[in-house]
Amino acid sequence: MAGTSETGETMPLLQHNSQRLRVVCLLAVLLAAAPAMAQIWGPLTLDELKAETQRRADRNLPPIAGIKPDDARAAIAQLHNLERETWAAAWIANGERYMKEARSHEGTSSQQAREAYYQAWHNFSTGRWPSEKLSPGKQKAYERALDAFQAYGKLLDPPIQTVQFPFEGKQVTAYLRLPKSAKPVPLVFGINGLDSRKEDVIARVDDFLKLGIGVFAVDMPGTGQSPILVDIGSERIFSAALDWLQTRKDIDSKRIVVQGRSWSGYWAALMAYTEKDRIRGAVVHGVGIHGFFQPEWQKKSFTTREYLFDIFPARATIYGAKTEEEYLAYGPKLSLLTRGFLDKPAAPMIVVNGERDTQQPIADLYLMMKHGDPKDAWVNPAGGHMGRSPGWTSRDVFTKVVLPWIARRLEVTQTVATQ
């Protein structure tokens, strides 16, 4: 028997069980104070963290996907302890080097400047991972990531627009990128997950643009620049965004699909119910809607090696929870089963995940299939979180499953690009 790694690869049961025992034994000591601790919270030792970070960079695996292997080596060389500030500083150094390079290319090569700003953003963002709320250095890395991303987005053609929509007396920052095709255009409404941000959602959306589809990206509650935390009713911020999008003459408000990923699969599913008359469908990619919120699953998932580190602190920050007890008690209230949504009429949905996901229970996907309106589903029997496995990369799942489904729901007839 074996456990699974973040790619769906197996590891010996002895290693898996000894790792679980080590983490579980630490829970009582660490969990209550975890969000405020200066040190990275499990499950890896410093040497293991260094090796795993490099492995993921070499194999282009989350959350290091897109980081150049040499940049990972440079950052790892600066990791002399498990302090969050040390992690942030190592990646900030990489980011600042790319910012200097990007500025040197401005005025001479927009392409080189654009790529350097992209790498700067990516390194800064890795420094703030999984949450900018966990230390001052991570907050600094996040702010620098926003600076780099703004510079990157302006150099794209068409550019990424930074937009704002009204919400309860405030202006919420989001992004919009529209193709050059005739307007109004259909739209993907993208929401980031627990440890990604709206910048990740819209950074590389050329596949959509080639099909004449625009992309809107907004931070989910409790992350990035969202003004609210995760709570019952927090989905109202997405309704406010839809209200604003319907005022845009360059967007076809009758052709909008919501795309959630990982934690935000919850928001996509919820919007399929609450906004069924205003959206064409919802991609629930990563399905945490009931069992995910139960204390039993949460405690079990804290031991996963799919998540690089700080899984509990990252989850706690989006609620604003200060203790383990507070965190575990609140989650079940969010369940879509408990809230009575699952048997209500809904917009069309596709639910996507891997049978071996250690972050969100596959049982939640099957629960959704057994309730309410019929849904499309794709499950990778060998897949981990988001359905990833050695035979099905993130890119494969997107281009072969998610993108074609969105194109059909938006009635886009062009050939789907798979490069």
N, C-alpha and C positions, 0 to 999 in steps of 0.2 A: 504494500500500500504506500501511497505517497501523497504529499501536499502539492500545491501548485504555486508557481511563481507568478509575477505580474504579466508574463507573456503566455501563461498557460503551461509552461514547462514544469516538469515534475521535480520534486526534491525528496530525499529519503524521509520516511515517516519519523525516524528517530530524530533527525534534524528538525523536522517540522514540530514534533511534540516537545522537544527540549526548548525550542524557541518560544512556543506557546507558554510553557511552564514558567520560563524566565519572565515573560511580559506580565502574565497573570499575577505572579508573585509581587511584581512591582506596582500593580494597580493601586492598592490601598495607600501606598506611600505617595505615589505621583499624581493620581488623577485629580484630587481635590485642588491642588495648586497648579496644575499643568498650564492653564492659559497664561498665568503670570510668571511662570518660570523662565529663567534666562537660558536654560539648557534645552537642547533639542530632546524631545520626548520620543524614545524608542522607535522601532525595536532594534536598531542596529548599533553595534559598537563603532568607534571612530574608524578603525581599519575596515570594518565591513561597509560603512557608509562610503568611504573613499572608493573602495572596489566596486560597489554597486552603482555609484554615480558614474564612474568611468565606463562600466559595462553598458549602462543605458545610453550614454553619449555615443559610444562606439556602435551600438545597434539601433540608434535613433528611436529610443523608447521613452515614453512619458515618465516623469515630467521633464526629462532632459532632452526630449526629442527636439531636433533642430539646432542644438548646441554643437559646435564643432568639437571633435574629440580633443584637439590641442587646447582649446579654451577650457574644456573640462579639466585637463591635466594641469593647466595653469592655476585654476581655482583650487583644485584638490591639494596642490602643493602648499597652499596657504592655510589649510585646515589643520590646526594643531590641537584643537579641542572640539567639543560638541556644543559650544556656545552659539546661540542664534546670531549674535553680533558678528562672530567670526565667519559664519556661513555668508551672511549678507555682505560683509566687507570684501570677501574673496571674489564674489561675482560683480560687485560694484567696480572693483579694479579693472576687470575685463571690460565692463560697460564703458567706463571712462576712456579706456584706450580706443574703443571703437568710435566714441563720440569725437575724439580728436581726429581720428582718421576721416570720419564723415565730413567734418568741417573743412578739412584740407581739400576735399574733392568738390565742395560746393563752388559753383561757378565754372568748373572745368568738366566734370562728369557727373551728371545727375544720377546715372545708373550706379556708379560706384558709391556715391554719397547715400543713395537710397539703401543699398545693401549693407553699408556700414551702419546706418541708423537702425536697420532691422536687427542686425547682430547686437548692437548696443541695447536696444529694447529687450531682446531675448535674454541677454545676460543679466541686465538689471532685474527683469521679471523673475528669473531663476533665483536671484538674491532675495526677493521678497517672498518667495514660495515657502509654505503654502498660503500664508496670510501676512499681509502688511501690519496686521493688528498685534502681532506677537512680540515685536521689539522695535525700539527706535531705529535701529539699522535697517530692518526690513521695511519700515515706513519710508525711510530715505531712499531705499532701492526702488520702492514703488513710485515715488515721486519722480525719480530720475527716469524710470521706465515710461511714465506718462510723457515726459519731455521728449524722449527719444522717439516715442511712437508718433507724437504729433509731427515731428520733422519727417519721419518715414512716410506717414500717410499723405502729406502734402506733395510728395514727390512721385506718388503713384499716378497712373493715367488709366482711368479716371481716378481722381483723388478720393481719399476717405474724408467725408465731411464730419466735423464735430458739431452735433446738434444738441438742442435742449428742448424738453417738453415740460409743461407745467404739471405739478403734482402737489396738491395740498399746500399751496402757497410758496412752493419752492420750484426751482428749475433743475431738472434731472439731466445730467449729461449722458449722451449716447452717441453712437456712430451710425452713419449711413453711407453706403457706397452703391451707386447706381450705374448700370451699364450705359453705353452710349446709344443704345437702340431707342427706337421711337417710344415716347412716353404716352400714357402711364405704363409702368412696368409691374409685373408680379413681384412679390417680395417674400423673402425668408426672414422671419422674426427670430433672431438668435439670442439665446440666454446662456451665459457661462455657468460652469459648474462650481463646486466647492472651492477648488484651488486654482482654476483658470479665471480669466477676467474678460471683459468685453473686448479687450484688445486681441486676445487669442481668437475670439470668435470671428473677427473681421479682418485679421491680418492677411490671410491668404484665401480669397474667395473667388479667384479667377474662374473656377469651374462653373460657378453660378452666373457670373457676368457673361461668359461665353454663350450661355443659354438665354440671355436676355433677362435674367432674374437679378433683382437688387437684394441687398442684405442690410438689415437693421440689427444693431447689437446693443444690448443693455446689460448692466450688472444686475445679478440676482440679489435679493435682499441679503444684508449681512456681509457683502463683499464689495471691494472696489469703491466706487463713488456712489453706491446706492445710499439714499438718506434714511433707510429703515432696516430693521433687523428681520429675520425670519420669525413669523408669527401667524396666528390664524388671521386670515384676511389680508396678508401681505401681497397676495396676488393682485390686489387693486392697483398696484403700481404699473402692472402690465396692461391693465384695462385703460389706464390713463395714457400709456404709450400708444395703444391702439386708437384711442380718441384722437390723438395728435396726428398719427399717420393718416387717418381718414381725411385730414384737412389738406394733405399734400396732393397737388394736382398731378405730380409726376409719378405717383404710386397708384396702382390699381387696387383699391381697398377691398375689392371683392375677390382678390386672389392673393391671400396671405396664408402662409404655412408657418407654424411655430416649430422651432427646432430646439429641443433640450438635450443636454448631454450630461451624463453622470447625475450629480445631485439635481440639476435643473430638469432632468427628465420628469421629476415631480411637478415642476411648474408647467411643463408642456402638457402633461396629462390633465392637470387641473384646469388649464385654459381650454382644453378640448371640451370640458363640461361647461365652464362658466362663460366661454366665448364661442360656443358652438355655432352661433348664427353669424359670427364675424370672421371666422377663419375657415380655410379649406381643409385643414388637417393639422395633425401634430405628430412630430417625430419624438417618441419617448425612448431615447437612446441611453440606456441605463435606467433600470426600473426600480426605484425605491418609493413605494407608495403605502405600504402597511407594515409588513414584517421588518422592514428596514428600521422603522422607528421604535421597535420594541427593545427594552433593555437587554434581553437575552442576546439578540443579534448584535446590538451595539458592542456589548462586552466581548463577544466572539470576534467581531471584526477589528477590534483594537489590536489583535495579534497578527493581522495580515502583513505579509512582506510585499504585497502588491504596492502598497503605499509606502513611499520612501521614508518619511518620518512625520511626526507631529500630527497624526490623524485625529486624535482626540482634541488637542488644542484648536486645530483648524475647525473642527465641527462645533466646538463650544463657542467660538467667537461669533458664528453667524446667528446664534440665539442670544448672545450676550450672557451665557451661563457662566457662573463663577465656581460652581462645585459639580462634582460628578453626580451627586444626588439630584441637584437642580436640572442638570442636563438630561439625565435618564428619565426623570419624571415628566419632563415637558414633551419630549418627542412623540409619544403615542397620541397626543392630542392632534397632531398633524395628519394622522392616517386618513387616507381618502375613503377607506372602508368605514372607519369610525365616524367620519364626517358625512357619510351617507351619499357619496358621489357615484360609486361604482355602478349602480344600476340605473343611473339617470341617462337620458339621451345625450349623445356626445358627437362631436365632429369626428371624422375618420381618423384613426390612429394607426401607426406602425410601432410596435414595441420590439426593441432590439437589445440583446445582451448575450453573455456567455454563461453556459451551464456551470462553470467553475468560478464564477465571480465571488471573490471573498470580501468585497466592499458593499455590494448590494445583493440581497438574496434572490436567486432565480425564481423562488416561489412567488415573489411579487409579480413577476411577469405572467406566470400561469394563473395567478389570482385575477389579474385584469382580463385575461382571455375568457375566464369563466363567468364574467359578469357583464351586464349591459349589452351594448351594441357589438356586433362582430368587429374584429380588429385584424389587421395584418400583423404577422410576427416573423421574426428571424432570430434563431437561436444557434449559436455555435457550440456544439457539444463539447469541443475541446477548448473553448474560449474562457478567458478570464474577464476582468472588468471591461465593459463596453464591447464584449465579444471578441476581444483581441486574442490572437494566438500566433504561433510561428507561421501557420499557413494562412492566416487572415490578419494582415496588418491593419492599423487604423485607416490607412489610405484605401485598402481593399474594401473594408466595410463601408466606407463613405461612398466610393465611386460605384460599387457594385450593388449596394443595397439602399443606402439612404438617398443619394442623389437621384437615382431613377424614380424612386417613390415620390420624392418632392416634385420632380418634373411632371409626373403624371397628374398629381393633385393640382398643379398650377396650369395644367393643359399646355405645357411647353412641348413642342413636337420635334425640335431639332435633335440631331444625333447627340447623345450624351458623351462628353469627353471622358476618357479614362486614363490619360497620361498623367 
